[in-house]
Amino acid sequence: MILTNPLLQKEFRQRMRTKRAPFVITGYLLFMVALTFGLLYESLQGQTIISLTVRSEQIFVALSWLQMAIAAFLTPAFAAGSVSGERERRTLPVLMTTPLTPLGVIVGKILSSSALVVLLLVVTLPLYSLVFLFGGAVPQEVLSVFAFQLFSIFVIASISVMFSSIALQSAWSTVLSYGMVSFMLIVSGVVGYGLRLLALHNAIDAFAAGWGDQLLNLNPLWIEASLENAETGSPGSWVVFVGFYLLVCAVLLIPALYRLRPRGWTKRSRRPLQPKERDSSRL
């Protein structure tokens, strides 16, 4: 079972018992609290009752976008060197001699590396209750956005850990992980939105509109905006997002498992040794 994974228990103790973990959590919480109250004070001061709902909805979208961006760029910092760091410290061969399978090692690294980021999301979840006071969001929207953020974190952590298993050095796995995060948040958004604007000026250019929508469906910030009804996207846009990145994780899992234990993929000969071969093996 996942909860009885010894690697996961060891990683949890090692990460959560350090002095850095409470400082990171406390600092992030204070930053989000100050930002939330600052946005509420600046946006809602002197507004009428009718415009309070619109303003609070904009605050909800801005906070969710900021939290998604911070979590996305923070996750590779914990996950990109999880397996390659073991290889550089020469502790990976010792780890692979345990009863853990390569899949168990990867799952343990994914859950342990994303645990602190998930905890950051959980401690800031009560801040969204302030938006309820002004009618800017409903509990269903908050829960859907929170669930989507959790899924995005696990996807980024999974891709980072698999890159860490495939690459031989932590520098390469970090570059590949942040390259994937940049594609998810920046490249897909800029190119997709640009193609969509191009289609608006050229109504007959349906090719650009189609590719623009497909790229935007791969952007977590755009999916969050569609879940919050801040942008008009297709109803099943989050399905495209989930399906695409699950496919990416499945494709990367094969070389990651092979990197951890390449001998397990080769068929061993069961032919008994001949007497001459036994003598040579003893020598």
C-alpha positions in Angstrom: 0.0 0.0 0.0 1.0 3.6 -0.6 0.8 4.7 3.1 3.0 1.8 4.2 5.7 2.7 1.7 8.9 3.0 3.8 10.4 5.5 1.4 7.4 7.7 1.7 7.5 7.6 5.5 11.3 8.3 5.5 10.8 11.3 3.1 8.0 12.7 5.1 10.1 12.7 8.3 13.1 14.1 6.5 11.2 16.9 4.9 8.8 17.9 7.6 11.3 17.8 10.5 13.6 20.3 9.1 13.7 23.9 10.2 12.9 25.2 6.7 9.5 23.6 6.5 7.7 25.7 9.2 9.4 28.9 8.0 8.3 28.3 4.5 4.7 27.5 5.5 4.4 30.5 7.9 6.0 32.9 5.4 3.8 31.8 2.6 0.7 32.0 4.7 1.5 35.5 5.9 2.2 36.6 2.3 -1.1 35.3 1.1 -3.0 36.8 4.1 -1.4 40.2 3.5 -2.1 40.0 -0.2 -5.7 39.0 0.3 -6.5 41.8 2.7 -4.6 44.3 0.6 -6.6 43.3 -2.5 -9.9 43.4 -0.6 -9.1 46.8 0.9 -8.1 48.4 -2.4 -10.8 46.8 -4.6 -13.8 47.0 -2.3 -13.2 50.4 -0.8 -16.0 52.8 -1.8 -17.7 50.3 -4.1 -21.5 49.9 -4.3 -23.3 46.7 -3.3 -23.8 45.8 -7.0 -20.2 46.0 -7.9 -19.0 44.1 -4.8 -19.7 40.8 -6.3 -17.8 41.5 -9.5 -14.8 42.9 -7.6 -14.7 40.0 -5.2 -14.9 37.5 -8.1 -11.9 39.3 -9.7 -10.0 38.9 -6.4 -10.9 35.2 -6.3 -9.5 34.7 -9.8 -6.4 36.7 -9.1 -5.6 34.7 -5.9 -6.2 31.4 -7.5 -4.0 32.3 -10.5 -1.2 33.5 -8.2 -1.4 30.4 -6.1 -1.4 28.1 -9.1 1.7 29.9 -10.6 3.6 29.8 -7.3 2.8 26.1 -6.7 3.7 25.2 -10.3 7.1 26.8 -10.2 7.7 25.6 -6.6 7.0 21.9 -7.2 10.0 21.2 -9.5 12.3 22.6 -6.8 11.4 19.7 -4.5 10.9 17.0 -7.2 13.4 17.6 -10.0 16.4 16.3 -7.9 14.6 13.6 -6.0 16.0 10.6 -7.9 19.0 12.2 -9.6 20.1 13.4 -6.2 20.1 9.9 -5.0 22.2 8.9 -8.0 24.7 11.7 -7.4 25.0 10.8 -3.7 25.5 7.2 -4.7 22.6 6.1 -2.5 20.4 4.9 -5.4 22.0 1.4 -5.7 21.4 0.9 -2.0 17.8 2.1 -2.4 17.2 -0.4 -5.2 18.4 -3.3 -3.1 15.4 -2.9 -0.9 12.1 -4.7 -1.5 10.7 -1.6 -3.1 9.9 -1.8 -6.8 11.0 0.9 -9.2 7.3 2.0 -9.4 7.1 2.1 -5.6 10.2 4.4 -5.6 8.7 6.7 -8.2 5.4 6.9 -6.4 7.1 7.6 -3.0 9.2 10.3 -4.5 6.1 11.9 -6.2 4.0 12.0 -3.0 6.9 13.1 -0.8 8.0 15.9 -3.1 4.5 17.3 -3.6 3.5 17.0 0.1 4.8 20.4 1.2 3.2 22.2 -1.8 -0.1 20.5 -1.1 0.2 21.7 2.6 0.7 25.2 1.4 -2.6 25.0 -0.6 -4.4 23.6 2.4 -3.3 26.2 4.9 -4.4 29.0 2.6 -7.8 27.4 1.8 -9.6 29.4 4.6 -8.7 32.6 2.9 -11.2 31.9 0.1 -14.0 32.1 2.7 -13.5 35.9 2.7 -14.7 36.0 -0.9 -17.9 34.3 0.2 -18.8 37.4 2.3 -19.3 39.4 -0.9 -20.7 36.7 -3.1 -17.8 36.5 -5.4 -17.7 32.7 -5.5 -19.7 29.7 -4.3 -18.3 26.6 -2.5 -18.5 24.5 -5.6 -16.2 26.8 -7.5 -13.7 26.8 -4.6 -13.7 23.0 -4.3 -13.3 22.5 -8.1 -10.4 25.0 -8.3 -8.8 23.4 -5.2 -9.1 19.9 -6.7 -7.8 21.1 -10.0 -4.8 22.7 -8.3 -4.1 19.4 -6.5 -4.2 17.5 -9.7 -1.9 20.0 -11.4 0.7 19.7 -8.6 0.7 15.9 -8.8 1.1 16.1 -12.6 4.0 18.5 -12.3 5.6 16.5 -9.5 5.2 13.3 -11.5 6.8 14.8 -14.6 9.6 16.2 -12.6 10.3 12.9 -10.8 10.3 11.0 -14.1 12.7 13.5 -15.6 14.8 13.1 -12.5 14.8 9.3 -13.1 15.7 9.6 -16.8 18.4 12.3 -16.5 21.7 11.4 -15.0 22.2 14.8 -13.4 20.0 17.1 -11.3 20.8 20.1 -13.5 19.3 18.4 -16.6 16.2 17.2 -14.7 15.7 20.7 -13.3 16.0 22.3 -16.8 13.6 19.8 -18.3 11.1 20.2 -15.4 11.0 23.9 -15.5 10.8 23.8 -19.3 7.7 21.7 -19.0 6.2 24.1 -16.4 7.1 27.0 -18.7 5.2 25.4 -21.5 2.2 24.7 -19.3 1.9 28.2 -17.9 3.6 30.6 -20.4 4.0 29.1 -23.9 0.6 27.5 -24.2 -1.1 30.6 -22.8 0.8 33.2 -25.0 0.7 31.2 -28.2 -2.9 30.0 -27.7 -4.3 33.4 -26.8 -2.4 34.9 -29.7 -3.9 32.5 -32.2 -7.3 33.2 -30.7 -6.9 36.9 -31.2 -5.7 36.2 -34.7 -8.9 34.3 -35.4 -11.0 37.1 -34.1 -9.5 39.6 -36.6 -9.7 37.0 -39.4 -13.0 35.3 -39.1 -12.3 32.8 -41.8 -9.1 31.5 -40.1 -10.7 28.6 -38.3 -7.3 26.7 -38.3 -5.8 29.3 -35.9 -8.9 29.3 -33.7 -8.8 25.6 -33.3 -5.1 25.3 -32.4 -5.5 28.3 -30.1 -8.3 26.6 -28.2 -6.3 23.4 -28.0 -3.2 25.1 -26.6 -5.3 27.0 -24.1 -6.9 23.7 -22.9 -3.3 22.7 -21.9 -2.9 25.8 -19.7 -3.8 25.4 -16.0 -4.5 29.1 -15.6 -7.0 29.1 -18.5 -8.7 26.0 -17.1 -9.0 27.6 -13.7 -10.5 30.7 -15.3 -13.1 28.5 -17.1 -13.9 26.7 -13.8 -14.4 30.1 -12.2 -16.6 31.3 -15.1 -14.1 34.1 -15.7 -13.4 32.9 -19.3 -15.6 31.3 -21.9 -14.1 28.0 -22.7 -15.4 24.7 -23.9 -17.4 22.7 -21.3 -15.0 19.7 -21.4 -11.7 21.7 -21.5 -10.5 20.3 -18.3 -11.0 16.8 -19.7 -8.5 17.6 -22.5 -6.1 18.9 -19.8 -6.4 15.8 -17.7 -6.2 13.4 -20.6 -3.2 15.0 -22.2 -1.0 15.2 -19.1 -1.9 11.7 -18.0 -0.7 10.5 -21.4 2.5 12.5 -20.9 3.0 10.9 -17.5 2.3 7.4 -18.9 4.8 7.9 -21.8 7.6 9.2 -19.4 7.0 6.4 -17.0 8.4 3.7 -19.3 11.9 5.2 -19.7 11.9 6.2 -16.0 11.3 2.6 -14.9 13.9 1.4 -17.3 16.5 3.8 -15.9 15.9 2.7 -12.4 16.3 -1.0 -13.1 17.4 -1.8 -16.7 18.2 -5.4 -15.9 14.7 -6.1 -14.9 13.6 -5.6 -18.6 16.0 -8.2 -20.0 15.2 -11.9 -20.0 17.7 -13.9 -18.0 18.8 -17.2 -19.3 17.6 -20.2 -17.3 20.1 -22.6 -18.9 22.1 -24.5 -16.2 25.8 -23.9 -16.1 28.1 -26.5 -17.6 30.9 -27.9 -15.4 33.5 -25.9 -17.4 31.4 -22.7 -17.0 31.1 -23.4 -13.2 34.9 -23.7 -12.9 35.5 -20.5 -14.8 32.9 -18.6 -12.8 34.6 -19.6 -9.6 37.9 -18.2 -10.9 
